[in-house]
Amino acid sequence: MDVDVHCTICGSSEARRCACCHSAAYCSLECQQTDWRTHRLLCAKFSEQAQRSFASRPSPTHYLAIFFPMDKTRPSLVWVDTKKDNYEVEPYFHPVLDQLLHIPGNDGYIGRGLRQVQGNVLRGRTSWQNTLNLWFLDPDVTPRNITTNQAIHGTIPTLIGDTWGEFIWKGPVVAVMRKGTGYEPRHSTDITLTAYRDAIDYLGYYRDTIGSMIEPGQDDHFSKRVLADRISKVIGVRINCHRDQIARQEPQMVEVAVPKTHPLFNLEGDDPCDIPSLFGLDLVAKSYNSNQSSGGNDDDAPQPMA
């Protein structure tokens, strides 16, 4: 277990980093499986950057961000430049987002919205060392040719399919990290894939009236009801195949704690029989894909933990 590394899914301090990207961490195979469906989209790309010590950074003022394009069905890692604000007495560096927050057919500047996120109560992280900024186009001034964001909503299940999913995001969205906390941090820093999970949760649990249920709307009565059903774990049994018994040094059956946000419960689980329902119990089951850890190219198989 890494010191002072918290689980991306549940916030446990007994977590190990993803062996591929080292940018997210998990306390168990079940927590890793909970995140894998979305994490896999950027894991290998982040690993490529990290293995080269981020040598592809265009300049010292560029920082890694995550782009959710309007017209593509997959988020991507991008370098975002920062520019010093000449009107601030204390140095302040703005992210340069003109090329990303743009829709063809619109001339000049398009109004923008910004949401600042400094916690994720759903994942047991009520405060962070840095601040997540989510930029999008201003919904009050509708640009021409704006459509539903395909990176967020364009797949089945959608990127936010394991969340609440009430709000429909339109136009491009960019997630950038700001160094430190407070009202308005003045410098950027590279984003992490734990922050990527937090961005997905913010977008997926967003409501037009209160903001996102994870922050700042976590104290709303409806938010409390929704999150209460998803914030804890349930006890399950993992049945290990012969290879996994050898690789993990585990018996055939292992009691495990499964996050309630695991896709087993809302996206991928099967109800194998009706008998438990006769006793007022719900039973769901899901098979794990084999772990192709040696190759690192299988999008369906989670990477091992370091």
Buried (B, 14 or more C-beta within 10 A) or exposed (E): EBEEBBBBBBBBBEBBBBBBBBBBBBBBBBBBBBBBBBBBBBBBBBBEBBEEEEEEBEEEBBBBBBBBBBEBBEBBBBBBBBEEEEEEEEEBBEBEBEEBBBBEEEEEEBEBBEBBBBBBBBBBBEEBEBBBBBBBBBBEEEBEEBEEBBBBBBEEEBBBBBBBBEBEBBBBBBBBBBBEBEEEBBBBBBBBBBBBBBBBBBBBBBBEEBBBBBBBBBEBEEBBEBBEEBBEBBEBEBEBEEEBBEEEEEEEEBEBBBBBBBBBBBEBBEEEEEEEEEEEEEBBBBEBEEBBBEEBEBEEBBBBBE
